[in-house]
Amino acid sequence: MGFLDTILGMFGIGQPKLAIQTSAAEAGPGKVLDVTLTLTGGSRPLPLTAFELSVKSTREKKNADGTTAHEFNEYGKVVVPQGGRMIEPGQTVSITLQVQVPASAEASGPGLKWVVLGNADVPGLDADAKAPLTVTSTPDAWAAEDITQYRVTTTQVHYRHSSVKSDYRILRLPDGFVVTWKDQLSARNLDGSQRWRVSGWGRSFAPSPDGSKLLVSNNSKELGILDAATGELVRGPMDLGKWPGDLAWLPGDALVVGSDEGVKTLQPDFFPIGLSFGGDQYVGGVAPSTDKRYFVSYPNSNVLKWSEVPTGDHGRIELNSPGDILPSADGGMLAVRGHDTFHLVDGRTFKLVRSIPVPGLKGTRYLGQEEHNHTHFGAMPRIADDNDRVLCQDGSGQLWLLNKGGDATYVWPREVVDAVEDTCWIGPDEFIALTNDGKVMRLSAKGGGAVWVQQDI
């Protein structure tokens, strides 16, 4: 924007216009409203930072001197980042959101007015719109629910479930990707076409340093090595004797296997090298570093370690409940899962960069379901190739894009992608998403719809 545009924008001249439509003009306390906001571009292109929605009350009060004052309150605010996408002159962008009338809301009357307020955050004077709302005295059936904490559906949704944390995961290959579905692996090319599918393996997996092979495990406590191009078993099976957890194939030709009894290290021919230097402890995750070094997390001890085969530890960081270790493509940054946060760690200096709260909702429930029975999607923070952005799903399975400071820059509409289990970057802006209903799809970090969608299982 030039100087003149800035001045005009401050006064609302040539700014985009916002329209609002609500599902009801009358509502009891606690009612959930579906609200559609439609933004139409003004006389010049402007970046859209976010849509915002809330319920607002205005109460008239009489002062002691007889004058009238107004008290304003805002409730249930919803902010949906839009990533600064450009809105061209005349372009129309619509979004449908939900907002909840507060359960404590007093009925509308001569001295109390309610509105549903929408806002589009753009440079200069923001575009806003409001719809009058009459609040009745009869509580709604949704009054006991809190949609700012949970996604609440009217009927029960049945999701796929696994007690093995490494199920429903995506792994990047040099020219494609592979997905694990409990007891099978499915590999696809970047255009979505099927490359191969193998049953009997899929409990966990890890690529060789050059991406030509896959170290895999199964539910028979076995390890194997597959050809990444064909899915053919080229080594194994080898009986591990314990349940395998996360796997890592180190650049220095050593294999690392996590379990609930520590770490086992092997040569690529499965000849044992040694046991963990962490003792008999539950391993939350393992990931390769350089040469024969690797990262390993111990959630029960709140420790992330940097170790080497076979000499031992090179460093440790105290972290709250560290779990899966998810490195960026070049290993320059690690995302380490916590309980309701994830930790960014510099993969070269082994220093904690920051801890970031998982964004969004805690989980998903159906109307009337006890809170402790909700379905929770575990966050899988995946760092972009530039080490500056992170894809992360919230507890309800909605997908967010964050900068490395933890600020949300975009949220994908559920009609595009929902119930996300994992993601995998395949380029500077494109990634693959895996969803609980058995789909894989190619998406862009710039927003928009899917490039392609495949029903994978």
Secondary structure, DSSP 8 states (H G I E B T S, - for coil): --HHHHHHHHTTTT--EEEEEES-SEE-TT-EEEEEEEEE--SS-EEEEEEEEEEEEEEEEE-TTS-EEEEEEEEEEEEEEEEEEEE-TT-EEEEEEEEE--TT----BTTEEEEEEEEEE-SSS-EEEEEEEEE-SS--TTTT--TTTEEEESS-------SSTTSSEEEEETTEEEEE-SSEEEEEETTS-EEEEEES--SEEEE-TTSSEEEEE-TTSEEEEEETTT--EEEEEEE-SS----EEEETTTEEEEEETTEEEEE-TT--EEEE-SS-S----EEEE-STTEEEEEETTTTEEEEEETTTEEEEEEE-SS---EEE-TTSSEEEEE-SSEEEEEETTT--EEEEEE--S-SEEEETT--GGG-B------EE-TTSSEEEEE-TTS-EEEEETTS-EEEE--TTTS-SEEEEEE-SSSEEEEEETTSEEEEEETT-SS-SEEEE--
